[in-house]
Amino acid sequence: MRRILLNLFVTAVVVAVLGFFGAPGVAFFALRSAAQSGDVNGLQTLVDFGAVRRSLRQQLDESPGAQVPPPAFLQDPIGAVRRQFEDASRPAPDADAWLTPAALAALTRGEGRSAAERSRVGAVSPPEEADAPWPRPRYWGVNRARMAVADASGSETIFTFERTGAYRWVLVHIGLPGSGAPVPAEPPVAS
């Protein structure tokens, strides 16, 4: 009897550990499934839309100063205040085209920056589930995990999930690939 209880306890611990480590992958596939089926309520539990919208706006902002962090207030108070006024006067890019169920489904398939086209009326739906690429883990921590999906050219869309419970992970950031294909490094010229 004691042997059975010990085996049962060890099995429960192994299942709990595997579930804990596999939960970000399950969250990614749940996101893909909810987006593909248009389940808005499911997406609301899987995505922190405010955080994802902010992350997309920073990536879509074409101004040169948008990618540079603002100066620290204690080191450069005038520059920090000036940056606040510049940011407030500049219109924020519209990131909502990437947050529709069709666009999210396309993002989980690696369509990157072109996924916003799926939000247009009359756009073709993404390919079936069998054609979808598998995500690859790029980072795994106790409270944060990143999954990457590559397109045909090798450009990756990166999904960052944060843990909000023991087994619950929420999408908080989408890293869009660059606007073009990566440029290979040129070999050094011998003199």
Rosetta blueprint (number, residue, H / E / L):
1 M L
2 R H
3 R H
4 I H
5 L H
6 L H
7 N H
8 L H
9 F H
10 V H
11 T H
12 A H
13 V H
14 V H
15 V H
16 A H
17 V H
18 L H
19 G H
20 F H
21 F H
22 G H
23 A H
24 P H
25 G H
26 V H
27 A H
28 F H
29 F H
30 A H
31 L H
32 R H
33 S H
34 A H
35 A H
36 Q H
37 S H
38 G L
39 D L
40 V H
41 N H
42 G H
43 L H
44 Q H
45 T H
46 L H
47 V E
48 D L
49 F H
50 G H
51 A H
52 V H
53 R H
54 R H
55 S H
56 L H
57 R H
58 Q H
59 Q H
60 L H
61 D L
62 E L
63 S L
64 P H
65 G H
66 A H
67 Q L
68 V L
69 P L
70 P L
71 P L
72 A L
73 F L
74 L L
75 Q L
76 D L
77 P H
78 I H
79 G H
80 A H
81 V H
82 R H
83 R H
84 Q H
85 F H
86 E H
87 D H
88 A H
89 S H
90 R L
91 P L
92 A L
93 P L
94 D L
95 A L
96 D H
97 A H
98 W H
99 L L
100 T L
101 P H
102 A H
103 A H
104 L H
105 A H
106 A H
107 L H
108 T H
109 R L
110 G L
111 E L
112 G H
113 R H
114 S H
115 A H
116 A H
117 E H
118 R H
119 S H
120 R L
121 V L
122 G L
123 A L
124 V L
125 S L
126 P L
127 P L
128 E L
129 E H
130 A H
131 D H
132 A L
133 P L
134 W L
135 P L
136 R E
137 P E
138 R E
139 Y E
140 W E
141 G L
142 V L
143 N L
144 R E
145 A E
146 R E
147 M E
148 A E
149 V E
150 A E
151 D L
152 A L
153 S L
154 G L
155 S L
156 E E
157 T E
158 I E
159 F E
160 T E
161 F E
162 E E
163 R E
164 T L
165 G L
166 A L
167 Y L
168 R L
169 W E
170 V E
171 L E
172 V E
173 H E
174 I E
175 G E
176 L L
177 P L
178 G L
179 S L
180 G L
181 A L
182 P L
183 V L
184 P L
185 A L
186 E L
187 P L
188 P L
189 V L
190 A L
191 S L
